[in-house]
């Protein structure tokens, strides 16, 4: 076992975390951390960082090529929703339904909206592009801490609707299904029970966090630079139905034509065109909306791609085989080491989907030989992928903070508990169910 190489992987992770804590951009931090990993693994740096194949740049370029269209279109649609006042109109409707006396009801409403959009097949990045502008006026009106927004958004988008609930259309459910020959509803009993446990945990955590914040007299307290999100009475807002229509059309197209490849891109284009027509009275200069959305999407894409590229190199060095050996030696039921192993990979790659791809290729054959049912392996890998998916260099978290105007210090704890600790709860449930033969 190459202990020096494994040490290099760990040092690379610590390096990227340190750079993020010191407020370096991930675009700078990721390649430096990659070089640290390569130095300790005695691998050619120039070729592995800048080469055309199996390199840092190739992995980054691959991510951009595969995902830039979604980031671009999602960002533009979110800008239309924000600049038109549609997000404020939706927020006002939510407040009229849940009231302003109990802020917890508003948090639950955001949690439900996040979950429904994710389970409906909308990309999580598109969701946060749209939800952050919508959530801001709700928090402002209720005058509750803006830091709490991470709980309903992360809890709703990145837990049970992504890895646990049977039938979820997310990549976290599709990748193991394709690799193992299982269905999207694999291990339905495990999926349903873990989903219930996750929902209960998130709702309790959200309640406790809100109560603690109110006791400390924390308020909205955000210095907003974007006046489009802070002025509600100086212009005519689109009606609630008109405001919601682009999202309804987006979701409808995705659900009705889910069998069509890249349907989300078509759905986003239609939603943008519809927004341009519906919100023409509210947006006099649509060129500015397009330009701003496009500009912001570039940073978001490169940010996420940089973390993916680092993870691809860190898990591709020869020493990483030693990590596999350590994972297989974890004591306890096989399903436990499978989930812990997948979780460790998600922490290294800062990507739950990336961890699943590695796990189904490298872990699944071993655990199937041990006698684990393919459906159990499917669900265990999916749930385990969330165990360490939130780390300081997670592209999803960095983009969320940029959109929300928050810092890593503001959101990391709430995001980590909402996703990772929730996944731990689900993992514990799976271990218990497996031991009791309830799978």
N, C-alpha and C positions, 0 to 999 in steps of 0.2 A: 504494500500500500504506500503510495507516494504522499507522505505526511507533509513534505515541504510544499507540494503542489496544492494540497488541501488547505494548508495554512495560507497560501497565496489567494485562494478563492475567498476565504474568510476575510483576509486583509483587504481584498478588493471591495467586498461588501462594506466593511468598516470605512473605507476611503470614500465611497460614494455617499454614505450616510453623513460622514463628517462634513463633506463639501456642501451637502444640502442644508445641514444645520447652520453652517457658516454663510448660508444664503447665496451660494454659487448656483448658477443656472445648471439644470440637469444636462443640458447640451454640452456643457464644459465638463461637468463632473463624470459623466458616464464613460467617455473615452479615456480619461485619466485613470479611472478605476479599472478599466479593461486592461490598460498597459501594466498596472500593478499585478493583475492576475497572470498575465503572460510572462512577466519577468520571473516570477516564482515557479513557473511551469516550463521555463527554458524553451519558449516558443518564439519563432521569428515575429517580431513586433510589426514591422512595416507590412509584411505580407498579410498578417492576420487582421490588422486594423484597416489597411487600405486596399487589400487585394480585391479582385473582381468576384471571387467565389469563396464561400465559407469564411467571410470576414465580417468585421464590425460594420463597415460601410455597406456591405452587401445585405446584411440583416436589416440595417436601417432603411436602405433603399427598398427592400422587399416589403417592409411594413408600410412605408409611404405609398408604394404602388398599390398595395391591397386596400388601404384604408383612407387615403387622402380624399377621395370623392365623398365618403360619408362625413368626414370632418368638415369639409368645405360646405357641403349642402346643409348639414345640420347646423353649422354656425350661422349661415345666411338665414335659414328659417327662424332660428332663435332671435336674430336681429330684427327680423320683420315683426315677430311677436312682441318684442320688447319696445321697439321704437314706435309702433303703432298704438301702444297702450293696451294691446290685447291681453298681455299678462296681468295688467292692473285690473282690467275688467273681470278676468277669471278670478283673480284674488278677491275682488270685492264680492263676487258671487259666493265664493267659498266662505268668506266671513259672514255673509248674510245667512248662510245655512247653519254654520257651526256656532255663530255668535262670537262676541268678544269678551264674555265674562269668564270663560274657561279656555285659556290658551292651549291646554292639552288636546282639546278637540281639534284645533287647527293643525297641530303636529300630527295627530292621527290621520287627519284628512290628507295631508301631504304624503304620509307614509302609504296610504291606500292608493293614491294617485300614482306614486312612484312604482308601486308593485304592479298595478294594472297595466301601466305602460310597458314595463319590462316583460311581463308575462304575455303581453300582446305582440312581442317580437321587436319592439323598437330598440335600437342600439343604445346602450347606456350613456354613451357620450352625447348622443342627440338629446336624450332625456335631461341630462344636467344642463346642457345648453339652454333648454327651454324652461326647466323648473326653477333655476336660480333667479331669473328675472321675475317669475311669478311668485316665488316665495318671499322675496324681499319686501314688497308692500304689505304682505300679511304680517310679517314680523315687526315691521315699522308701526303698523296700526295697533298691534297688540303690545308694542313696546317691550318685547322679550329679547333676550340675548341672541344675536345673529349667529353666534358660535353653535347654537343648538341645531341649526339647519342640517348639519351633517348627519344627525341621527335618523330623522325620517327619510332623507334622501338615500343615504347609504344602506340603511336597513331595508328600505323598500326595493332598491334596484339591484343589490348585490348579495343577497342571501338566499332566502327560500325560493324566490321566483327564478333564480338563476341556476341553482345547483341541486335543489331538493324536490320541488314540486313536480310530480309526474307530468310529462307532456310539455315541459318548458322548451321553447324554441331556441334558447340561447346556445351559443357555441359550447358552453360548459356542459351541456347535455347532449349536443349533437356529436361532438368529437368522440367521446367514449362509445356512443351508440354505433357510429360508423366503424370504429376500430374493433369493437367486440362483437358486432353482429346482434346487438340488443336493440330494443325499441326505446323511444323517448320516454316511455312510461315504465322503464325498467325498475324493478324492486318497488312497486307502488306502495306497499305497506311502510317500508322504510321512508320513502319520500313523503308520505302524508304525515307520519308521526314526527319526523324531524322538522317538517314545515310548521306544524303546530307548536312544537317546542321553541322554534326560532321566533315565531310571531309573539308568543307569550314573553320570551326573554326580552325582545326588542321593545315591546310596549311597556314592560316594567322598567327597563333601563331608561326609556324616554321619560316616563313619569318621575322617576327618582331624580334624573338630571334636571328636569324643569323645576321641580320643587326646590332643589338645592340652589339653582340659579336665582329663583325668586326670593329665597331666604337671604341671599347675598345682595339683593337689590340690583341685580344686573339688568341693564336695559339694552335696547337696540343698539344705540351708540356706534353708528357707522357713519363715517364721513364720506358721503356719496358724491362722486365726481360727475356721474352721469345723470343729468337732470331729467332725462326721458323716463327714468324709473322713479323719480321722486316727486314729480308734479302730476297730480291727478285731477285737479279742478280747473286747470288753466286751458284745457282743450276738451273737445268732444271725444269721448272714448267709444270704440266700437261696442256693439251690444255683446252680451255674453255668448249668444248663439253664434254670431259672426266670428267672435274671437276664438271660439272653440272649434269652428268648422275645419280649419287647416289640419288640426291634430286629429279630428275624427276621420277626415279623408285619408290622412297618412296611415292611421291605424287600420282603417277599413281595407285599403289597398294591400297592406302587408298581410292581413288575415285572409283575404279572399284569394290572393295570388301567391300564397306562401310557397307554392311549388315552382315558381319562376325564379331562376337564378338572378341574384343581385336585385331583387324586387324592391329592397329598401331604397336604392338609388332612384328608381323610377318614382316611388312614393314620395320621396323628398322633393324631387323636381316638380311633381304635380302640386304638392303642398305649397311650395315657394311661388309657383305661378298663380295659384289661388290666392295666396296672401297678397301678392302684388296687385291683384284686382280688387280684393275685398278691402284692403287698407290704403287704397290710393288717396282717400280724403285725409287720412291721418298722416301720411308720409308724402310730403311734397317733393322731396329729392330722393328717389329710390336708388339712385346711383351711389349715394353715400352709404346706404344700408348694405348694398352688394360689396362695396369696397371694404367696409369695416369687417363684415363677416368673413370675407376672403382673407384679409390680413390676419385676423385672429386665428383662423383655422390653421394657418401655416405653423405658427408657434405651437399650437396644441398637438399637431401631427408629429412634428419633430421631437417634441418633448416626450411623448409616449413611445415613439420609435427608438429613442435613445436608450430608454430603460430596457426595452425588448432586445436591442442589439447587445447591450451589456450582458443580459441574462443568457443570450444564445452563445456567447463566447465562454462565459463562466461555466456553463453546463456542457460545453463541448471539448474542454481540455481533457487529456488522458487521466489526470488525477481525479476527475469527477467519478470515475468508476469506483474509487475508494469510498465515495459518499454513498453509492448504491450498496456497497458491502456493509457499511455501518448501519444503514437503514434496515437491511434485511436481518440484522442481528438484534434489533430492538425486541425486548422480551414482551410477552403477552400474546393475545389472540392475533393471528395473521392480519385480520382486517385493521387492527390498530396500527401496526407498523406500516401498512399500505397507506393509510390516511396520513400518518405522521410524515412518511416519506414524501408524499405528494405535497403536503404543506410546506416542508422544507424547500422543495423545489420552487414552490410559488414564492417563497421569501427570497430566494436567490434571483429568480427571474423577474420578480415584481409583477408577475402576470399569472393569473389563475388559469387562463386558457393555455398559456405556454407550458405551465406545470402539468396540465392534463395531457397535452400532447406528448410530453416526455414520459409521463407515468404510464400511459397506455402502451407505449412502445417498449419501455424498459422494465416496468414493474409488473404489468398485467400478466405476461406469460408465466412468470415465476409464481405468482399467487394463484393462478388458475391451476398450475401443477400441484399446488398444495391442497387443492380441492375446493377452493372458494367458488361459489356460483357466479357466472359471468354477470348476472344482473346486480349482485351484491358488489362485485368489483367495480362495475359501472358507477353505481351510486356512491360508493365509498371514495372513489377517485374524485368524483365531482364535488362532493362535500369537503373532502380534504383539501381541495385546491384553494379554499377560502381561508385556511388556517393561518397563513402568514401572507395573504395577498396584500395586506396593507402594511407597507414599510415606508420610511421617509422618502424613498425614491420611486414610489408608485406613480406612474404617469397619470392614472385616474385621479389620485389625490392631489397631485400638483396642479392639474388642469382645474379641478374643483376649486382649489384655493384661489387660483388666478381669476376665475369667473366670479367667485363670491367676494373677492377682496379680503380674504382672510390669510393668516399665516399658518405654517405647520404647527406652531405652538397652539394656535387657536383650535385646530381641528383634529390633530393626530389621535388624541385620546378617544374622542367620541367616534371617530371613524374606525379605529382599531377595535374598540369594543363592539361597535355595531356590526362589523363584518367578521373579524377574526375570532373574537370571543363567542359570537353567535355560532360560528362554525364549530368551535370547540364543544359547545353544548350539543350540537347536532351529532358530532363525532362520538360523544359519550353515549348518546341515545343509540347510535348504530352498534357500538360495542355491546351494550346491554342487550339489545334485541338479538344480536348474533349469538351471544352466549345462551340466551333463553330459547333460541331457535324460532324466533318470531319474524324471520325475514321472508 
